[in-house]
Amino acid sequence: MIKIVDYGVGNLRSVQKAFEKVGYTASLVSKPEELQGCDLLVLPGVGAFDRAVYNLKQRKLWSPIAEHLKAGRPYLGICLGLQLLFEGSEEGRESGFAQFPGKVIEFKNITPVPHMGWNETVWVNEGVNLSPAAVEIPCYYYVHSYFPVPADPDLTAAYSDYGGRFCSAVRRGNVMGVQFHPEKSQFAGLNFLKKYCEGVLNYD
């Protein structure tokens, strides 16, 4: 079962609908006990890093998510859900899940910020080519002012360019985070969700 964590940050119904459009049932959960029996945990989010950490801890969701990540079980972080995989962010003082080494930094020396709109995204690691076609560079929809800088370059699964190249997706095994919003990215976004689910979920 796919479970989307509702911690008061972002429009989760659009994420839920996107999974439904590619043939997967996804439920919204907001209590720690509801995370049990989860085949794929999805953590979306927009807004401030520290507020997200506070909300997750206040609702007692932080520890079960951390345990899920530590076990290497399927996880998809979207936007802020990607940033929380890292050790911390320039945006705030709180620590992230530290699943991946590195930090999240702010776009500098470029305007406008936030980076908002469609952007080409290049998948780079073998086995995570989730583009619509091998000869096509997909465009996804972005809304963000910060982006991850992995300490291990092998974590980078995709990159985009906005005043310079930045990491726009990370992956290690079943744990993945994307800076773009697949639920707002039309065909390319739905195709990404479909291929990701096919890769990490083993349904009969």
HELIX and SHEET records of a PDB file:
HELIX    1   1 LEU A   12  LYS A   21  1                                  10    
HELIX    2   2 PRO A   32  LEU A   35  5                                   4    
HELIX    3   3 PHE A   49  GLN A   58  1                                  10    
HELIX    4   4 TRP A   62  LYS A   70  1                                   9    
HELIX    5   5 LEU A   80  GLN A   83  1                                   4    
HELIX    6   6 PRO A  153  LEU A  155  5                                   3    
HELIX    7   7 PRO A  182  LYS A  184  5                                   3    
HELIX    8   8 GLN A  186  VAL A  200  1                                  15    
SHEET    1   A 8 ALA A  26  VAL A  29  0                                        
SHEET    2   A 8 ILE A   2  VAL A   5  1                                        
SHEET    3   A 8 LEU A  40  LEU A  43  1                                        
SHEET    4   A 8 TYR A  75  ILE A  78  1                                        
SHEET    5   A 8 VAL A 175  VAL A 178  1                                        
SHEET    6   A 8 ARG A 165  ARG A 172 -1                                        
SHEET    7   A 8 THR A 156  ASP A 161 -1                                        
SHEET    8   A 8 VAL A 122  TRP A 123 -1                                        
SHEET    1   B 2 GLY A 102  GLU A 106  0                                        
SHEET    2   B 2 TYR A 146  PRO A 150 -1                                        
SHEET    1   C 2 HIS A 115  GLU A 120  0                                        
SHEET    2   C 2 CYS A 139  HIS A 144 -1                                        
END                                                                             
